[in-house]
Amino acid sequence: MLCSSVASFLAFALVGGASHAFAATAEQWKERTIYQIITDRFALPTSIDQSTSCNVTDQTFCGGTWSGITAMLDYITSMGFTAIWISPVHKNYDGPRTAYGDAYHGYWVTDIGALNDRFGTADDLKTLVAEVHRRGMLIMVDIVVNHVASVTTTPTDYSQYYFKDASKYHPYCPIQYGDGHSEQQCWMGDTKVALMDVNTENPDVVSSYNSWIKDFVHEYSIDGLRLDAAKHIRGDFWPGFCQSGGVFCMGEVYEFEAASAARWQYNPVQPSAVSSATGGSGSDPVGMDSILNFPLYNALVQAFGITGQSTDGTLDLTVLERKVNDMNGAFADVGVLGIFLENHDVPRWSNISVDPQSLYNALTFLWMTDGIPIAYYGIEQGFHGGPDPSNREALWPSSYANTTTVQILTKLNQLRNWMIITAKQRLSKRVEEGIAWQDNEKVYKTHHQETTFSKDADVRSSYISTPPVIVGATKEAMAITRGGVIGVVTNIGSPPQNISFPVLTPYERSVATTDIFSCVQYAVGSDGIVSVEYSKGGRPIILVPSVWLPGSGFCGFKADSNALIGVETDGAYKCGVSVVNLGLLVLLMLVM
């Protein structure tokens, strides 16, 4: 009962005390880390034999449901995640088996006005949402409005669809990728499973969609929307749609170049400046709050993943540094983008690189850089499937084990959540804690950036609003700092190497720092330098001032009242919220 009450209070405090849907803003979503789920593959209902097998090559239903997710929410919160994203919930094609199997994934939608009863009932979905909220988490639902599934390119019966009139769809034409008009007017899929393109230029379609999304979000208390195939709809469709929903929107824009991808993020300074480039009229606002950051994903692969992806045939972390700089110049707000190493459309990371240190270092960078980190279910269990359908494995055969990657993700979430909540307290106490800080201009002059450690920063957002800065990068190693925390990553892999990397920190000489992964201490040398060596292999490290550790839950210290979300206490997690100080929560709620 106490567990339930504390979690409910935390949920209320963190998102402003909404009584129905949380209606979290983009700024509040920035504080979250997301666990992505394909409903059919995450968890079976408790009434089903948990040894049920699932062969991904069969491309059929394996039995996961919304009630299965509900039963396993504590598995997600135990890793410190503060939001989930679930696959589409609406009615799908459920006819004869196609050349690509069945619609287990949820993306072959036919009727958005009805739920997919393969995954449960309306009450099951509402129970899932309620249990997510009770744990202080948010829920994002995948939405498909670009198209509906068809087994033919010449349909004549529209009775199964939400829009039952042929005029509500574009005439069939195969997409010519690279041609923006074709990408938005023609059909995705192929002649085996055609994805009939909805005519979102039709005013009746737009009005119907806007009314529907408003009702859906309200009925099920949804906190955010992931917009499938977002760039296949004109850019000026999305502001009205997302405003009608009244929640945060993150779109799928499969673009690797920062400038091209950035056109799809709503820019409040120039809301219609790139309208024509996204298929809009040129005068109306375009874009969404956020998109999935495929430009960063592409750079992560070149930096940590596949040897041969960089220009000279080797992995190269300076490629990642350049991409970060490109994104900072292109996007209106990099911090709200969804950042990821894998999802249902790309191969598993462990299919790209078999070295576990590649995964651990890439995850560490992801959690230190700007954006909303997203973990695709199964990454924590070392799944190594290739492209679709191999990357859509069932999770239950893993027994939800406590793997090394689970432990890495738990520490990364623990650090991020702890820093968000306690940033103002630590920064305002830095003098009495005995931390000597170097002049910021001196520390960051090589990158012509300056980071200010403000005592007046917002209680919850000071860590998130502090821009991360790459303070050093070579082909093999990189250091990134944020809010006084230093992350050091490398792509050299597991074998020991007799090399070291000098890391520029914001600390003066003799300040003691501790790596949260190994609990090894590193002393700051002259000119604020910490030397990181790789005689035990290319492990990531994250350095925090050692005097910050009491109360953190790291390195033998118990988590105290400052460690609020997903922080370990005595080796166990308690409803995703550890030893909560209600007084501080009241303060949080009052200042929002």
ROVEX-524915 format. One record per residue (C-alpha): residue number from 0; residue in one letter; z, y, x. Coordinates in nm, 2 decimals. Layout:
BEGIN
<NUM A <Z Y X>>;
...
//
This chain:
BEGIN
<0 M <0.00 0.00 0.00>>;
<1 L <0.09 0.24 0.28>>;
<2 C <-0.24 0.14 0.46>>;
<3 S <-0.44 0.23 0.14>>;
<4 S <-0.26 0.55 0.08>>;
<5 V <-0.30 0.68 0.44>>;
<6 A <-0.67 0.59 0.45>>;
<7 S <-0.72 0.76 0.12>>;
<8 F <-0.54 1.07 0.24>>;
<9 L <-0.74 1.08 0.56>>;
<10 A <-1.07 1.05 0.36>>;
<11 F <-0.96 1.34 0.14>>;
<12 A <-0.86 1.56 0.44>>;
<13 L <-1.17 1.49 0.65>>;
<14 V <-1.43 1.58 0.39>>;
<15 G <-1.26 1.85 0.20>>;
<16 G <-1.09 1.66 -0.08>>;
<17 A <-1.39 1.58 -0.30>>;
<18 S <-1.28 1.40 -0.61>>;
<19 H <-1.61 1.22 -0.68>>;
<20 A <-1.87 1.19 -0.41>>;
<21 F <-1.76 1.31 -0.07>>;
<22 A <-2.07 1.54 -0.05>>;
<23 A <-2.01 1.57 0.33>>;
<24 T <-2.21 1.85 0.50>>;
<25 A <-2.44 1.81 0.80>>;
<26 E <-2.16 1.96 1.01>>;
<27 Q <-1.92 1.69 0.89>>;
<28 W <-2.17 1.41 0.94>>;
<29 K <-2.19 1.53 1.31>>;
<30 E <-1.84 1.40 1.35>>;
<31 R <-1.93 1.05 1.24>>;
<32 T <-2.06 0.74 1.40>>;
<33 I <-2.27 0.51 1.19>>;
<34 Y <-2.30 0.14 1.16>>;
<35 Q <-2.64 0.04 1.02>>;
<36 I <-2.66 -0.27 0.79>>;
<37 I <-2.94 -0.48 0.64>>;
<38 T <-2.75 -0.60 0.33>>;
<39 D <-2.92 -0.94 0.32>>;
<40 R <-2.82 -1.02 0.68>>;
<41 F <-2.48 -0.87 0.73>>;
<42 A <-2.23 -1.07 0.53>>;
<43 L <-2.23 -1.34 0.26>>;
<44 P <-2.01 -1.33 -0.05>>;
<45 T <-1.67 -1.49 0.02>>;
<46 S <-1.76 -1.76 -0.24>>;
<47 I <-2.06 -1.88 -0.03>>;
<48 D <-2.04 -2.13 0.25>>;
<49 Q <-2.01 -1.92 0.57>>;
<50 S <-2.20 -2.18 0.77>>;
<51 T <-2.52 -2.10 0.57>>;
<52 S <-2.81 -2.08 0.81>>;
<53 C <-3.07 -1.80 0.83>>;
<54 N <-3.41 -1.85 1.00>>;
<55 V <-3.56 -1.51 1.06>>;
<56 T <-3.91 -1.65 1.09>>;
<57 D <-3.88 -1.77 0.72>>;
<58 Q <-3.88 -1.40 0.62>>;
<59 T <-3.68 -1.48 0.31>>;
<60 F <-3.34 -1.40 0.15>>;
<61 C <-3.04 -1.53 0.34>>;
<62 G <-2.78 -1.43 0.09>>;
<63 G <-2.60 -1.12 0.21>>;
<64 T <-2.47 -0.89 -0.07>>;
<65 W <-2.28 -0.56 -0.13>>;
<66 S <-1.97 -0.76 -0.21>>;
<67 G <-2.01 -0.93 0.13>>;
<68 I <-2.02 -0.59 0.30>>;
<69 T <-1.71 -0.49 0.11>>;
<70 A <-1.52 -0.80 0.23>>;
<71 M <-1.62 -0.72 0.60>>;
<72 L <-1.56 -0.34 0.61>>;
<73 D <-1.25 -0.39 0.82>>;
<74 Y <-1.47 -0.55 1.09>>;
<75 I <-1.66 -0.22 1.10>>;
<76 T <-1.36 0.01 1.10>>;
<77 S <-1.19 -0.20 1.36>>;
<78 M <-1.46 -0.09 1.60>>;
<79 G <-1.39 0.27 1.50>>;
<80 F <-1.71 0.35 1.31>>;
<81 T <-1.66 0.62 1.05>>;
<82 A <-1.97 0.57 0.83>>;
<83 I <-2.22 0.30 0.73>>;
<84 W <-2.59 0.31 0.64>>;
<85 I <-2.71 0.03 0.41>>;
<86 S <-3.06 -0.08 0.34>>;
<87 P <-3.24 0.02 0.02>>;
<88 V <-3.05 -0.07 -0.30>>;
<89 H <-3.33 -0.04 -0.56>>;
<90 K <-3.54 -0.30 -0.74>>;
<91 N <-3.80 -0.46 -0.51>>;
<92 Y <-4.11 -0.68 -0.55>>;
<93 D <-3.98 -1.02 -0.65>>;
<94 G <-4.30 -1.21 -0.73>>;
<95 P <-4.48 -1.49 -0.55>>;
<96 R <-4.42 -1.52 -0.18>>;
<97 T <-4.65 -1.29 0.03>>;
<98 A <-4.81 -1.33 0.37>>;
<99 Y <-4.50 -1.15 0.51>>;
<100 G <-4.24 -1.34 0.32>>;
<101 D <-4.00 -1.20 0.06>>;
<102 A <-3.85 -0.85 0.02>>;
<103 Y <-3.51 -0.94 0.17>>;
<104 H <-3.51 -0.61 0.36>>;
<105 G <-3.53 -0.39 0.05>>;
<106 Y <-3.82 -0.17 0.16>>;
<107 W <-4.08 -0.31 -0.09>>;
<108 V <-3.94 -0.10 -0.38>>;
<109 T <-4.10 -0.11 -0.72>>;
<110 D <-3.86 0.07 -0.95>>;
<111 I <-3.60 0.32 -0.82>>;
<112 G <-3.46 0.34 -1.17>>;
<113 A <-3.30 -0.01 -1.13>>;
<114 L <-3.08 -0.17 -0.87>>;
<115 N <-3.18 -0.48 -0.67>>;
<116 D <-2.99 -0.76 -0.84>>;
<117 R <-3.04 -0.98 -0.54>>;
<118 F <-2.77 -0.78 -0.37>>;
<119 G <-2.53 -0.75 -0.67>>;
<120 T <-2.44 -0.55 -0.97>>;
<121 A <-2.39 -0.18 -1.03>>;
<122 D <-2.01 -0.25 -1.02>>;
<123 D <-2.05 -0.43 -0.69>>;
<124 L <-2.22 -0.12 -0.54>>;
<125 K <-1.96 0.11 -0.68>>;
<126 T <-1.68 -0.11 -0.54>>;
<127 L <-1.84 -0.10 -0.20>>;
<128 V <-1.86 0.28 -0.21>>;
<129 A <-1.50 0.31 -0.33>>;
<130 E <-1.38 0.08 -0.05>>;
<131 V <-1.58 0.28 0.21>>;
<132 H <-1.42 0.60 0.09>>;
<133 R <-1.07 0.45 0.07>>;
<134 R <-1.10 0.39 0.45>>;
<135 G <-1.19 0.75 0.52>>;
<136 M <-1.56 0.66 0.58>>;
<137 L <-1.89 0.79 0.45>>;
<138 I <-2.18 0.59 0.31>>;
<139 M <-2.55 0.66 0.36>>;
<140 V <-2.81 0.48 0.15>>;
<141 D <-3.17 0.41 0.25>>;
<142 I <-3.42 0.57 0.00>>;
<143 V <-3.79 0.48 -0.04>>;
<144 V <-3.99 0.73 -0.23>>;
<145 N <-4.31 0.74 -0.04>>;
<146 H <-4.46 0.42 -0.18>>;
<147 V <-4.42 0.12 -0.40>>;
<148 A <-4.51 -0.24 -0.31>>;
<149 S <-4.83 -0.40 -0.45>>;
<150 V <-5.00 -0.73 -0.37>>;
<151 T <-5.34 -0.58 -0.43>>;
<152 T <-5.52 -0.26 -0.34>>;
<153 T <-5.67 -0.25 -0.69>>;
<154 P <-5.36 -0.26 -0.93>>;
<155 T <-5.42 -0.24 -1.30>>;
<156 D <-5.07 -0.31 -1.44>>;
<157 Y <-4.82 -0.03 -1.36>>;
<158 S <-4.55 -0.15 -1.61>>;
<159 Q <-4.32 -0.28 -1.33>>;
<160 Y <-4.31 0.06 -1.15>>;
<161 Y <-4.09 0.36 -1.20>>;
<162 F <-4.41 0.57 -1.24>>;
<163 K <-4.62 0.38 -1.49>>;
<164 D <-4.93 0.59 -1.48>>;
<165 A <-5.21 0.55 -1.22>>;
<166 S <-5.23 0.93 -1.19>>;
<167 K <-4.89 0.93 -1.02>>;
<168 Y <-5.04 0.75 -0.72>>;
<169 H <-5.30 0.83 -0.46>>;
<170 P <-5.62 0.63 -0.47>>;
<171 Y <-5.63 0.35 -0.22>>;
<172 C <-5.74 0.43 0.14>>;
<173 P <-5.61 0.27 0.46>>;
<174 I <-5.42 0.51 0.69>>;
<175 Q <-5.59 0.65 0.99>>;
<176 Y <-5.28 0.70 1.21>>;
<177 G <-5.29 1.03 1.40>>;
<178 D <-5.46 1.21 1.11>>;
<179 G <-5.18 1.39 0.93>>;
<180 H <-5.37 1.42 0.60>>;
<181 S <-5.45 1.05 0.60>>;
<182 E <-5.09 0.96 0.69>>;
<183 Q <-4.97 1.14 0.38>>;
<184 Q <-5.24 1.06 0.13>>;
<185 C <-5.33 0.70 0.21>>;
<186 W <-5.14 0.37 0.18>>;
<187 M <-4.91 0.21 0.43>>;
<188 G <-4.91 -0.16 0.47>>;
<189 D <-5.23 -0.36 0.46>>;
<190 T <-5.44 -0.56 0.21>>;
<191 K <-5.19 -0.85 0.22>>;
<192 V <-4.89 -0.63 0.11>>;
<193 A <-5.02 -0.29 0.01>>;
<194 L <-4.77 0.00 -0.01>>;
<195 M <-4.92 0.21 -0.29>>;
<196 D <-4.87 0.58 -0.20>>;
<197 V <-4.69 0.79 -0.46>>;
<198 N <-4.86 1.12 -0.54>>;
<199 T <-4.58 1.36 -0.44>>;
<200 E <-4.82 1.66 -0.49>>;
<201 N <-4.80 1.59 -0.86>>;
<202 P <-4.55 1.83 -1.02>>;
<203 D <-4.43 1.57 -1.27>>;
<204 V <-4.36 1.33 -0.98>>;
<205 V <-4.16 1.59 -0.79>>;
<206 S <-3.96 1.69 -1.10>>;
<207 S <-3.88 1.32 -1.18>>;
<208 Y <-3.78 1.25 -0.82>>;
<209 N <-3.55 1.55 -0.81>>;
<210 S <-3.38 1.46 -1.13>>;
<211 W <-3.35 1.09 -1.03>>;
<212 I <-3.19 1.15 -0.69>>;
<213 K <-2.94 1.39 -0.84>>;
<214 D <-2.83 1.13 -1.10>>;
<215 F <-2.83 0.85 -0.84>>;
<216 V <-2.61 1.03 -0.59>>;
<217 H <-2.37 1.13 -0.86>>;
<218 E <-2.35 0.79 -1.03>>;
<219 Y <-2.27 0.60 -0.71>>;
<220 S <-2.09 0.87 -0.51>>;
<221 I <-2.33 0.86 -0.22>>;
<222 D <-2.26 1.08 0.08>>;
<223 G <-2.59 1.08 0.26>>;
<224 L <-2.95 0.96 0.24>>;
<225 R <-3.17 0.80 0.50>>;
<226 L <-3.53 0.88 0.40>>;
<227 D <-3.78 0.60 0.48>>;
<228 A <-4.13 0.70 0.60>>;
<229 A <-4.04 1.07 0.57>>;
<230 K <-4.34 1.20 0.76>>;
<231 H <-4.57 1.02 0.52>>;
<232 I <-4.48 1.28 0.26>>;
<233 R <-4.56 1.65 0.29>>;
<234 G <-4.29 1.85 0.46>>;
<235 D <-4.22 2.09 0.18>>;
<236 F <-4.13 1.81 -0.06>>;
<237 W <-3.80 1.74 0.12>>;
<238 P <-3.60 2.06 0.08>>;
<239 G <-3.61 2.04 -0.30>>;
<240 F <-3.54 1.67 -0.30>>;
<241 C <-3.24 1.69 -0.07>>;
<242 Q <-3.11 2.00 -0.24>>;
<243 S <-3.13 1.81 -0.57>>;
<244 G <-2.93 1.52 -0.42>>;
<245 G <-2.68 1.76 -0.28>>;
<246 V <-2.61 1.55 0.02>>;
<247 F <-2.70 1.51 0.39>>;
<248 C <-3.06 1.38 0.45>>;
<249 M <-3.18 1.20 0.77>>;
<250 G <-3.55 1.12 0.77>>;
<251 E <-3.75 0.86 0.95>>;
<252 V <-4.01 1.04 1.16>>;
<253 Y <-4.17 0.80 1.40>>;
<254 E <-4.28 1.05 1.67>>;
<255 F <-4.20 1.02 2.04>>;
<256 E <-4.28 1.38 2.13>>;
<257 A <-4.00 1.63 2.08>>;
<258 A <-4.22 1.92 1.96>>;
<259 S <-4.40 1.70 1.70>>;
<260 A <-4.08 1.54 1.57>>;
<261 A <-3.89 1.88 1.55>>;
<262 R <-4.13 2.01 1.29>>;
<263 W <-3.97 1.78 1.04>>;
<264 Q <-3.62 1.92 1.08>>;
<265 Y <-3.53 2.21 0.85>>;
<266 N <-3.51 2.53 1.05>>;
<267 P <-3.30 2.80 0.88>>;
<268 V <-3.44 3.07 1.11>>;
<269 Q <-3.80 2.99 1.04>>;
<270 P <-3.79 2.77 0.73>>;
<271 S <-4.16 2.76 0.66>>;
<272 A <-4.30 2.83 1.01>>;
<273 V <-4.44 2.48 1.06>>;
<274 S <-4.52 2.40 0.70>>;
<275 S <-4.89 2.35 0.75>>;
<276 A <-4.82 2.11 1.04>>;
<277 T <-4.63 1.88 0.81>>;
<278 G <-4.87 1.89 0.52>>;
<279 G <-4.70 2.18 0.34>>;
<280 S <-4.85 2.48 0.18>>;
<281 G <-4.76 2.71 0.46>>;
<282 S <-4.52 2.93 0.26>>;
<283 D <-4.24 2.69 0.14>>;
<284 P <-3.94 2.56 0.35>>;
<285 V <-4.00 2.23 0.51>>;
<286 G <-3.81 1.94 0.65>>;
<287 M <-3.47 1.77 0.63>>;
<288 D <-3.12 1.83 0.78>>;
<289 S <-3.19 1.56 1.04>>;
<290 I <-3.43 1.30 1.16>>;
<291 L <-3.39 0.98 1.36>>;
<292 N <-3.44 1.07 1.72>>;
<293 F <-3.73 0.86 1.84>>;
<294 P <-3.81 1.09 2.13>>;
<295 L <-3.47 1.02 2.28>>;
<296 Y <-3.51 0.64 2.20>>;
<297 N <-3.83 0.64 2.40>>;
<298 A <-3.67 0.81 2.69>>;
<299 L <-3.37 0.58 2.69>>;
<300 V <-3.61 0.28 2.72>>;
<301 Q <-3.78 0.45 3.02>>;
<302 A <-3.44 0.53 3.17>>;
<303 F <-3.24 0.21 3.12>>;
<304 G <-3.46 -0.05 2.97>>;
<305 I <-3.80 -0.18 3.08>>;
<306 T <-3.90 -0.16 3.44>>;
<307 G <-4.25 -0.02 3.46>>;
<308 Q <-4.21 0.23 3.17>>;
<309 S <-4.18 0.53 3.40>>;
<310 T <-4.47 0.70 3.58>>;
<311 D <-4.42 0.52 3.91>>;
<312 G <-4.33 0.18 3.77>>;
<313 T <-3.95 0.20 3.80>>;
<314 L <-3.66 0.30 3.57>>;
<315 D <-3.59 0.67 3.60>>;
<316 L <-3.29 0.87 3.46>>;
<317 T <-3.46 1.20 3.54>>;
<318 V <-3.71 1.11 3.26>>;
<319 L <-3.41 1.12 3.02>>;
<320 E <-3.29 1.45 3.16>>;
<321 R <-3.63 1.61 3.10>>;
<322 K <-3.64 1.47 2.75>>;
<323 V <-3.30 1.61 2.67>>;
<324 N <-3.41 1.95 2.79>>;
<325 D <-3.73 1.92 2.58>>;
<326 M <-3.53 1.84 2.27>>;
<327 N <-3.29 2.13 2.32>>;
<328 G <-3.59 2.36 2.32>>;
<329 A <-3.77 2.21 2.03>>;
<330 F <-3.51 2.12 1.76>>;
<331 A <-3.31 2.37 1.55>>;
<332 D <-3.00 2.15 1.59>>;
<333 V <-3.00 1.85 1.82>>;
<334 G <-2.64 1.76 1.74>>;
<335 V <-2.73 1.64 1.38>>;
<336 L <-3.00 1.40 1.48>>;
<337 G <-2.95 1.03 1.44>>;
<338 I <-2.95 0.86 1.79>>;
<339 F <-2.99 0.49 1.84>>;
<340 L <-3.08 0.21 2.08>>;
<341 E <-3.22 -0.03 1.82>>;
<342 N <-3.29 -0.06 1.45>>;
<343 H <-3.49 -0.28 1.21>>;
<344 D <-3.82 -0.14 1.33>>;
<345 V <-3.79 -0.18 1.71>>;
<346 P <-3.69 -0.48 1.93>>;
<347 R <-3.33 -0.54 2.00>>;
<348 W <-3.21 -0.37 2.32>>;
<349 S <-3.12 -0.71 2.47>>;
<350 N <-3.48 -0.81 2.42>>;
<351 I <-3.59 -0.51 2.62>>;
<352 S <-3.33 -0.57 2.90>>;
<353 V <-3.13 -0.89 2.96>>;
<354 D <-2.89 -0.72 3.19>>;
<355 P <-2.57 -0.64 2.99>>;
<356 Q <-2.50 -0.33 3.21>>;
<357 S <-2.82 -0.18 3.08>>;
<358 L <-2.68 -0.20 2.73>>;
<359 Y <-2.34 -0.07 2.83>>;
<360 N <-2.47 0.23 3.02>>;
<361 A <-2.72 0.32 2.75>>;
<362 L <-2.45 0.31 2.49>>;
<363 T <-2.22 0.52 2.70>>;
<364 F <-2.49 0.79 2.73>>;
<365 L <-2.56 0.77 2.36>>;
<366 W <-2.20 0.83 2.27>>;
<367 M <-2.17 1.12 2.52>>;
<368 T <-2.49 1.31 2.43>>;
<369 D <-2.57 1.53 2.14>>;
<370 G <-2.63 1.36 1.81>>;
<371 I <-2.49 1.12 1.55>>;
<372 P <-2.46 0.77 1.72>>;
<373 I <-2.59 0.48 1.52>>;
<374 A <-2.53 0.11 1.60>>;
<375 Y <-2.76 -0.14 1.43>>;
<376 Y <-2.56 -0.44 1.31>>;
<377 G <-2.56 -0.72 1.56>>;
<378 I <-2.60 -0.51 1.87>>;
<379 E <-2.23 -0.58 1.93>>;
<380 Q <-2.29 -0.95 1.92>>;
<381 G <-2.57 -0.94 2.18>>;
<382 F <-2.85 -1.02 1.94>>;
<383 H <-3.18 -1.03 2.13>>;
<384 G <-3.46 -1.06 1.87>>;
<385 G <-3.80 -0.90 1.94>>;
<386 P <-4.00 -0.70 1.68>>;
<387 D <-3.98 -0.75 1.31>>;
<388 P <-3.89 -1.01 1.18>>;
<389 S <-3.70 -1.14 1.48>>;
<390 N <-3.47 -0.83 1.50>>;
<391 R <-3.32 -0.90 1.15>>;
<392 E <-3.09 -1.19 1.23>>;
<393 A <-2.80 -1.29 1.01>>;
<394 L <-2.46 -1.17 1.15>>;
<395 W <-2.23 -1.44 1.00>>;
<396 P <-2.32 -1.72 1.25>>;
<397 S <-2.17 -1.50 1.52>>;
<398 S <-1.83 -1.53 1.35>>;
<399 Y <-1.80 -1.16 1.40>>;
<400 A <-1.66 -1.23 1.75>>;
<401 N <-1.47 -0.99 1.97>>;
<402 T <-1.74 -0.96 2.24>>;
<403 T <-1.75 -0.73 2.54>>;
<404 T <-1.99 -0.51 2.35>>;
<405 V <-1.75 -0.49 2.06>>;
<406 Q <-1.49 -0.37 2.31>>;
<407 I <-1.72 -0.12 2.46>>;
<408 L <-1.82 0.02 2.12>>;
<409 T <-1.45 0.03 2.02>>;
<410 K <-1.36 0.24 2.32>>;
<411 L <-1.65 0.47 2.28>>;
<412 N <-1.56 0.54 1.92>>;
<413 Q <-1.20 0.56 2.00>>;
<414 L <-1.27 0.83 2.26>>;
<415 R <-1.51 1.03 2.04>>;
<416 N <-1.27 1.02 1.74>>;
<417 W <-0.97 1.11 1.95>>;
<418 M <-1.15 1.40 2.12>>;
<419 I <-1.27 1.54 1.79>>;
<420 I <-0.92 1.54 1.64>>;
<421 T <-0.72 1.66 1.94>>;
<422 A <-0.97 1.88 2.12>>;
<423 K <-0.80 2.21 2.03>>;
<424 Q <-0.46 2.08 2.11>>;
<425 R <-0.56 1.96 2.46>>;
<426 L <-0.76 2.27 2.55>>;
<427 S <-0.49 2.51 2.44>>;
<428 K <-0.24 2.32 2.65>>;
<429 R <-0.45 2.28 2.96>>;
<430 V <-0.23 2.52 3.17>>;
<431 E <0.10 2.35 3.08>>;
<432 E <-0.06 2.01 3.14>>;
<433 G <-0.13 2.11 3.49>>;
<434 I <-0.51 2.09 3.48>>;
<435 A <-0.69 2.34 3.70>>;
<436 W <-1.03 2.43 3.57>>;
<437 Q <-1.31 2.56 3.79>>;
<438 D <-1.51 2.87 3.70>>;
<439 N <-1.77 2.74 3.45>>;
<440 E <-2.06 2.94 3.60>>;
<441 K <-1.99 2.77 3.93>>;
<442 V <-1.98 2.43 3.78>>;
<443 Y <-2.29 2.45 3.58>>;
<444 K <-2.50 2.69 3.78>>;
<445 T <-2.75 2.42 3.89>>;
<446 H <-2.86 2.38 3.53>>;
<447 H <-2.83 2.74 3.43>>;
<448 Q <-2.59 2.66 3.15>>;
<449 E <-2.24 2.76 3.08>>;
<450 T <-1.98 2.58 2.88>>;
<451 T <-1.68 2.77 2.74>>;
<452 F <-1.35 2.59 2.68>>;
<453 S <-1.23 2.80 2.38>>;
<454 K <-0.87 2.79 2.27>>;
<455 D <-0.98 2.91 1.93>>;
<456 A <-1.23 2.63 1.86>>;
<457 D <-1.21 2.46 1.52>>;
<458 V <-0.95 2.18 1.50>>;
<459 R <-1.20 1.91 1.42>>;
<460 S <-1.52 2.03 1.56>>;
<461 S <-1.45 2.18 1.90>>;
<462 Y <-1.55 1.87 2.08>>;
<463 I <-1.87 1.82 1.88>>;
<464 S <-1.97 2.19 1.90>>;
<465 T <-1.92 2.18 2.28>>;
<466 P <-2.28 2.13 2.41>>;
<467 P <-2.30 1.83 2.65>>;
<468 V <-2.44 1.92 2.99>>;
<469 I <-2.61 1.70 3.24>>;
<470 V <-2.45 1.81 3.56>>;
<471 G <-2.64 1.57 3.79>>;
<472 A <-2.92 1.32 3.78>>;
<473 T <-3.12 1.10 4.01>>;
<474 K <-3.35 0.81 3.93>>;
<475 E <-3.05 0.58 3.94>>;
<476 A <-2.75 0.77 3.81>>;
<477 M <-2.66 1.06 3.58>>;
<478 A <-2.34 1.25 3.50>>;
<479 I <-2.29 1.42 3.17>>;
<480 T <-1.99 1.63 3.06>>;
<481 R <-1.86 1.73 2.72>>;
<482 G <-1.53 1.89 2.63>>;
<483 G <-1.38 1.81 2.97>>;
<484 V <-1.49 1.45 2.96>>;
<485 I <-1.72 1.32 3.23>>;
<486 G <-1.96 1.03 3.16>>;
<487 V <-2.14 0.86 3.46>>;
<488 V <-2.42 0.61 3.38>>;
<489 T <-2.66 0.42 3.60>>;
<490 N <-2.96 0.19 3.56>>;
<491 I <-2.91 -0.02 3.88>>;
<492 G <-2.79 -0.32 3.67>>;
<493 S <-2.51 -0.57 3.74>>;
<494 P <-2.57 -0.67 4.11>>;
<495 P <-2.34 -0.48 4.35>>;
<496 Q <-2.50 -0.21 4.56>>;
<497 N <-2.37 -0.02 4.86>>;
<498 I <-2.44 0.32 4.71>>;
<499 S <-2.24 0.61 4.57>>;
<500 F <-2.31 0.90 4.34>>;
<501 P <-2.13 1.24 4.38>>;
<502 V <-2.03 1.38 4.04>>;
<503 L <-1.96 1.75 3.98>>;
<504 T <-1.67 1.79 3.75>>;
<505 P <-1.51 2.10 3.59>>;
<506 Y <-1.18 2.02 3.77>>;
<507 E <-1.02 2.16 4.08>>;
<508 R <-0.94 1.95 4.38>>;
<509 S <-0.66 1.69 4.35>>;
<510 V <-0.68 1.66 3.97>>;
<511 A <-0.63 1.29 3.88>>;
<512 T <-0.89 1.14 3.64>>;
<513 T <-0.90 0.80 3.48>>;
<514 D <-1.19 0.58 3.37>>;
<515 I <-1.12 0.47 3.01>>;
<516 F <-1.31 0.14 3.06>>;
<517 S <-1.15 0.01 3.38>>;
<518 C <-0.84 0.24 3.39>>;
<519 V <-0.91 0.30 3.75>>;
<520 Q <-0.81 0.65 3.87>>;
<521 Y <-1.05 0.88 4.05>>;
<522 A <-0.92 1.18 4.25>>;
<523 V <-1.12 1.50 4.24>>;
<524 G <-1.22 1.61 4.59>>;
<525 S <-1.33 1.93 4.74>>;
<526 D <-1.56 2.15 4.53>>;
<527 G <-1.47 1.95 4.22>>;
<528 I <-1.65 1.63 4.33>>;
<529 V <-1.57 1.28 4.23>>;
<530 S <-1.75 1.00 4.42>>;
<531 V <-1.85 0.70 4.21>>;
<532 E <-1.95 0.39 4.41>>;
<533 Y <-2.12 0.07 4.29>>;
<534 S <-1.99 -0.20 4.51>>;
<535 K <-1.90 -0.40 4.19>>;
<536 G <-2.22 -0.33 4.02>>;
<537 G <-2.36 -0.06 3.79>>;
<538 R <-2.08 -0.02 3.54>>;
<539 P <-2.06 0.30 3.32>>;
<540 I <-1.75 0.51 3.36>>;
<541 I <-1.60 0.78 3.15>>;
<542 L <-1.34 1.01 3.32>>;
<543 V <-1.07 1.20 3.14>>;
<544 P <-0.78 1.39 3.30>>;
<545 S <-0.50 1.14 3.35>>;
<546 V <-0.25 1.38 3.19>>;
<547 W <-0.44 1.35 2.86>>;
<548 L <-0.37 0.97 2.84>>;
<549 P <-0.03 0.96 2.68>>;
<550 G <-0.07 0.91 2.31>>;
<551 S <-0.44 0.82 2.35>>;
<552 G <-0.43 0.45 2.31>>;
<553 F <-0.61 0.40 2.64>>;
<554 C <-0.49 0.23 2.96>>;
<555 G <-0.16 0.10 2.83>>;
<556 F <-0.06 0.42 2.65>>;
<557 K <0.02 0.37 2.28>>;
<558 A <-0.17 0.58 2.03>>;
<559 D <0.05 0.85 1.88>>;
<560 S <0.01 1.09 1.59>>;
<561 N <-0.29 1.26 1.76>>;
<562 A <-0.50 0.95 1.75>>;
<563 L <-0.62 0.94 1.40>>;
<564 I <-0.93 0.74 1.34>>;
<565 G <-1.01 0.39 1.47>>;
<566 V <-0.76 0.40 1.75>>;
<567 E <-0.60 0.08 1.88>>;
<568 T <-0.23 0.04 1.84>>;
<569 D <-0.05 -0.25 2.01>>;
<570 G <-0.38 -0.44 2.03>>;
<571 A <-0.44 -0.42 1.65>>;
<572 Y <-0.62 -0.20 1.41>>;
<573 K <-0.46 -0.09 1.09>>;
<574 C <-0.71 0.00 0.81>>;
<575 G <-0.91 0.19 1.07>>;
<576 V <-0.64 0.46 1.09>>;
<577 S <-0.37 0.43 1.35>>;
<578 V <-0.02 0.59 1.31>>;
<579 V <-0.13 0.89 1.12>>;
<580 N <0.06 1.22 1.14>>;
<581 L <0.04 1.35 0.78>>;
<582 G <0.15 1.69 0.88>>;
<583 L <-0.15 1.73 1.11>>;
<584 L <-0.37 1.60 0.83>>;
<585 V <-0.24 1.87 0.60>>;
<586 L <-0.32 2.12 0.86>>;
<587 L <-0.67 1.98 0.89>>;
<588 M <-0.72 2.00 0.52>>;
<589 L <-0.60 2.36 0.49>>;
<590 V <-0.82 2.50 0.76>>;
<591 M <-1.14 2.35 0.62>>;
//
